[in-house]
Amino acid sequence: MALTFCCLYLLLMVTLGYFLFSIIDASGRVTVAQLFGLVPALGAGALGLLLFWLSLVGFAPSRILLGAIGFTTLAGLLLLAKFRRLARLNVPLIWTKSDAWCLLPGVMILGAVGLLAAGSLAVPLVDWDAFAIWGFKAKVLAHEALHPAPAYFHDLTLSYSHLDYPLLLPFLTAGAYAAMGAVDDQAGKLVSVFLDVLILPLVYLGLRWKLPRLPSLCLCALLAWLPAFLRFGGTGCADLPLAMFYAGSIFFAARWLDRRQRDDLVLSVLFSAFTAFTKNEGLALALINGLVLLFFSVCSFQKRAWVGAVVFFAGLLVVDGAWIFWSHSLPRTHENYGSKLLSSQLITNLPKLKQIFWAMFFELTNSSLWGWLALMTGALAWLGRRAFLRPPVLAMWLLLGLHLLTYALVYCVTPWNLTMLLATSLDRLLWHALPAVILLAGWHWAEISTPPVILTATIEARSLQ
């Protein structure tokens, strides 16, 4: 029964995401990939923020509150239907012979998802971070609203649970507890599985922007069967949800640089805001997204690009402003990295970068966790090097470089033993960068199978003679 109510709760996320997608997307159509990836991810992030905002005014998650959200969402869908604004499912009617091979990677992806779900739901919370940080916060939020502020958030004896960590995942888990009518760690892990596997259709959506179905599915199957995915997925931690939201933020940011369409910018803002509300490092990643957009806007000398960059930062502040304001007074014990990065300690510890970068290199080439992904991406980047002429690809490489550099600088100022910390945390942190690596592999692959622009223009000109 608990899993049934939890499934209904997940359906609420999908419904809310469909409502928001219908408002944001101007095409009036939703593809299968969007329906299984973008829509539920959008709904999950929005529901987490909504539960946070309602908690700020004194409403802890409850069945009544979830029912009110569901009723309001359905009313909004009926209103959109009346004005013919509901997104309609768009199933492609044109299939090629090679698409028959899509069944193989599709089955592999479903097998990996099934294996991950079975392994996750068979046990309670066993990961230390899931139990002591994210699960603990979810229990607090399930019982108390944020107004008045629970004593937990200022109790330094509980500092091991990182009092200042963002609350998107705990609120989504607390919402599941409310839907089930009880705190059930094991059944509540269904939320974790749901969020973690959403990275697959979101990455597929980004790959399909440049690649045909078959290679896109093959890369997604590679992602699904990475030992690291099966190891970290469904644990109840926030690293895979962060990577999932980050995948959406960088894909739509890159596509906005290429198309300059409003819906891409709005989705990039929202997914960046979700990223910042998932983990502390998510705020740094969201700001990097904005800085890259600003850089390319300066280089383009287009007023619309400048406006887009300003809208990005303004939108990020509007969506996450309540969390930034509410959390600024929370105790930051052990790891106040923000202040350390702005101190002279960073300059003093810069020689540590050599050790950190070597550790990153050896970690990314560790086939027991990442297979041959890093080497494959490097080979594809060389073979499809024409992609470096594309602004979205350049932007993605810049995002990836700044992402890894930021993490390296954080390691420079850590108060913990650097060697020990690298050994215990680097594998999880590099997961955050994985969406950018997979997208770059796919976008460079697309250039290998695409003839140069000059050759294409010559062929088209001859066909017209």
N, C-alpha and C positions, 0 to 999 in steps of 0.2 A: 504493500500500500504506500509506503514511504517513497519508493521509486516512482510510482504512478503520479503522486503529487509533484515530485521533482520534475518529471517529464512535462506536466502541465505548466510548471514554472518556466521551463525552457521554451515551451510554446509561446508563453507571454513575451519572452525576449524576441523571438522570431517575429511575432505580430507587431511589436513595437518597432523593430527594425524595418519591417515592410512599410509601416506607416511613414517613418522618417525618410526612407528611400524614395517613396512616391512623392514626397514633398521636394526633396533635393534634386533628384534626377529629372532633367527636362525632356528626356527621350520618350517617356511614357512606357518603356519596356524594361523588363528584367530578365536577364539570361539565367540559365540553369546554374552557372558558376556563381553569379551574383546572389541567387536565391539561397544557395547552400553555403556561401562564404561571407559575402559583403553584408547581406541583410541580417543574419544572426549576430555577426560581429558588431554591427552598428547598433542593434538592439541591446546587446550585452553591455556595451560601453554606456549607452544612454540610460539603461536601467540602473546601473551602478551609480551614476551621477545623480539620477533622480532620487534614489533611496538616500543618498548622502544629503541632498538638499532638504528632503522631507525630514530627515533626522535632525537637521540643524534647527528646525522650527518645532521639534518636540515629538515627532512621530517615529517610533521604532518600527522596523519591519513587522508586518502582521498579515494575516489572511485578508482582513478587511481592507488594509491599505493596498495589497496586491490586487484585490478585486476591484478597487476603485481605479487603479491604474489600467487594468484590463478593460473595464467598462469605458473609460475615457478614450482609450486607444481604439476600441471598436466603434465608438461614436465618431471619432475622427476619420476612420476608414469609410464609414457610411457617408460622411460629408464629402470626402474626396471622390467617392463613387458617384455621388449626385452631380458633381461638377466634372466628371470624366477625367479625373486626375490620378486614378489608381494605376500603378504600373502593371502592365499585362505581361504574362510569361511569353518569352520569345524563344521558341525551340527551332534551331536551324534545320532547314529542310534539305540542304545540299550536303551530301556525304560522299567522300571519295573512297576508293578501294583501300587506301592505307588506313582509313578510320576503323576498319574491321579489326586491325591490330590493337586498337585502343582498349579492347576488352582485357588484354593481358595486364598492362600496368594498372588498369582500373581495379581488377581483382586483387592485385598485389596491394594496392592502397587500402581497399576494404579489409583485407586480411590483417594488415598492420594496425588499422584502427580497432578491429575486433580484438586483436591480441592485447593492445594497450588498455582497452576498456575492461576486458576480463581480468587482467592483472591488477588494475587499479581498484575495481569494485570488490575484488575478492578479499581485500585486507582493509583495515581502518587506516587512519593517518599514522604512518610509520616514519616519514621523513622528519627530521628534527625541526627544520624551518617551517614546514607545513603545520606541525603540531604546536610549536612554541611561539610562532609569529602569526601566520595567516589564519590558522584555525582558532587560536586564542582570541585574536581580534574579532573574528566572526562571532564567537560566543558572547563577547562583551556587547557588540553592536546588536545582537539578536535580543538582548535583554534590556538594553538601555539606549535611549536616544542621545544624541550629542548635545541636546539642550534640556537641562543643564549638563555641562560636560561631565562625563563619568570620571570618578577618581582614578580609574586605571591609567588615563593618559598623562597623569602627573605623578604617578607612584614610581619613584626611582628604583624601588626594589624589584620592579618588573622590567627594568631597562633591557634585559636580555631579549625581550620581545620587540625591541626597536619601536619605541612609542611614537616616533615621528614618521614611520613608514606610511605611504598612501593607502587608501582604504577601498579601492574599487573591488578587488577580489574579496576582501572580507565582507563587504556589503552584499555582493552577489551571493556569497555563501550564506550570509545571515538571511537573505531573502528566501533561499532554499529551505532553511530551517523553519522560517515562518510558514512557507507553503506546506511543509510536511507536518507542521504542528508540534514539532519536537526537534531537539538538537541531536542529529544522527550523523556522526562524522563519516560513516561508511557510505551511506546513501548520498550524502551531500557531496561526495567526491565526483558524482556524476556531473556536477557543474564544472569541476576542474577538467574532466575528460572532454566535455563539450567545448570549453574554451581552448584547450590545447590543440584539438584536432582541427579547429577552424583555420589554423595556419595553412593547412594543405589547400583548401579551395581558394583562400586569399592569394597564396603564392601562384596557384594555377591561373587565377584571374590576371595577375601581373605578367605571367609568361605568355598567355594567349594574346596579349597586346601585340606581341612581336612574332610568336611562334605558332605553327599549326598544332592541332590537338595532340597528335601522337608524341612528339618530343616534349611537349608541355607536361603530358601525363607521365612520361618516363622520368623527367626531373622530379616531379612530385612523388613518384614511387620511390625514387632514390632518397628523397627527404624523409618519407614515411618509414623507410627501413634502416635509416641511420641508427646505429646502436645508441647514440645519445638521445634520439627522440624516444625510443622505447624505454630508455632508462629514466628520463626526467618527466615524460608525459604522464599525466594523471596522478601526480604525487600530491597535488594540493598546494604547490608552490606557485609563485607569481612569474617565474622566468619565461615559461612558454606563452602565457597570456600577454606578457610584455612584448615578446617577439612577434606575436600575432598582430597586436595593435600597431606595432612599429612597422610591420610589413605593409599594412594599409597606408600608413602615413607617408612612407617614402615612395610607394608606388604612385599614389595620387599626386604627390608633390612633383615627381618626375613627369607624370603625364600632363600636369598643368603647365610645366615649362614648355611642353611640346605643343599643346592644343590651346592653352589660355582659355579654357572653358570654366565657367563659374562652379559647376558641380564638382569638378576635380579639386578646386581650391577649398570648397566647403568640406569635402570629405577628408582632405589632408589636414585641415584645421581640427576636425572632430577626432580623427584617429591619433593625431599628435596629442590632443588634450587627454584622450583615453590613456595613451602611453605615459604621460606625465602623472596621471592619477593611479597608475598601477604600481610603479616602483620609483624610488628617488632618482635613480639614474635616468628614468624616463623623461624627467623634466629637462635634463641636459640634452637628451636626444631630440626632444621637441624643439628646443632652442637652436640646436644645430640645423634642424630642418629649415627653420625660419632664416637662419644666417645664409644657408646655401641658396634659398630662394632669393634673398636680398642680393647676394653676390651676382647671380645670373641676371637679376633685374637691372643692376647697375651696368652690367656688360651689354645688355640688349638695348639700352637707351630708349626703351619704350615706356610711355606713361602708364599703360595698362599693367605692365609688369611691376612697376613701382607701387602702384595702388594695391596690387595683389599681395606684395610682400608686407605692406602696412596692414592690410586686412588680416593676413595670417597672424601677426603678433597681436592685433586687437582681438581677434576671435579667440586665440589661445587664452588671453587674459580674461575675457568674458566667461568662457566655459569653466576654467580652472581657478578663477579669481576667489571664489568662496573658500576653496580648499587652501589656497596660498595664504589667505587672510586668517583662516581658522587655525591653521597648523603652525603659524610663525612663532607662537609662544610655547610650543611643545618642547620638552627636554630633548636635546640632541646629545646623547651620551656616547662615548667611545669613538664615534666615527663622524665628526662634524666636517665632512670633506669639503663642503662649500667654502667655509672660512679658511681651511688649510690650503686650498688651491689658490687663494688670493693672498697668501702670506709668503714671507721669505723662505719658508720651509720648502716650498716647491723648487726654488732655485738651488737650494742646498742639496736636494735629493735627486736632481736631474741625472747624475751619473748612474742611478739605478735603472735608467731606461734601457741600457744595453741588456741587462739581465731580463727585464720585462719583455722586450721585443723578441729575444731569443726564446723565451718561454712561450710566447704567443705563437711563434713560428712552429716550434716543436709540437705544440698542442693541436694546431690546425692540420698538421701533417700526421697526426696520430690516427692511423687507420682503424684502430680498435673502437674509436668513438665516431669519427667523421668519415670513415671510408677513405676514398681517394678524391673527395669533393674539392679540396683546395687545389690539388694538382690538376684536376679536370678543368676547373675554372680558369686556371692559368693557361692551360693549353688552348681552351676555347677563346680566351681573350687574345692570344697570339694569332690563332687561325682566323678569327673574326675581328681583326684589329681595325677594320673600317668603321666599326661601331664607335670608336673613339671620336669620330667626327660628329656624332649625334649628341646634342646638348643633354638629353635625358640620361644617356649612358655616362657622360662626363660627370653629371650631377650625382649619379649613383656612386661612382667611384669616389667622388669627393665626400659624400656622406659616409661611406664605409671607412675612408681614411680618417676623417675627423672622429668618427665613432671609436675606432680602435685607439687613436691618440688620446682621446679623453679618458678612456679606461686606463691607459698606460700612466697618465698623469695622476689619476686617482691612486693607483698602486704606489706611485712615488711617495705620496704623503700618508700612506696608511700607518696607523699606530701599531699594527700587528707585525709579527715576523713575516717578512716579505716572502721568503722561500716557502714557508708553511702555507701562507695565504694563497699564493699562486697555485700550489698543489691541490688545495681544497676548493677553490672558487673559480678558477679560470675556465674550466670546462662549462660551467653554467653561464658565466658571463659572455662567453663567445657565442652561446646560443642566440643572444640578442642580435648579433650581426649576421646570423645565418640567412635571413630573408634577402638581404642585400647581395650576398654571395650567390644564392640560387638565381635571383633575377638577373644578375650580371652574366652568369653562365648562359642563361637562356637568351638574353639579348645579343650576346656575342655570337652564339650559335646561329641566331637568325641571320646575322650578316654573312656567315659562311655559305648559307644556301641562297642568299640574295645576290643577284648580279650587281656590279657597280652601277651607280646612277647613270654614268655616261653610256655604258653598254646598253642599259635599259632604254635610254632615250634614243639610241641609234636603232635598236630593234623596232621600237614603236614608229620611228620615222620611216623606216623601210617598209613596214607593214602598211603605211598609208600611201605609199607610192603606187 
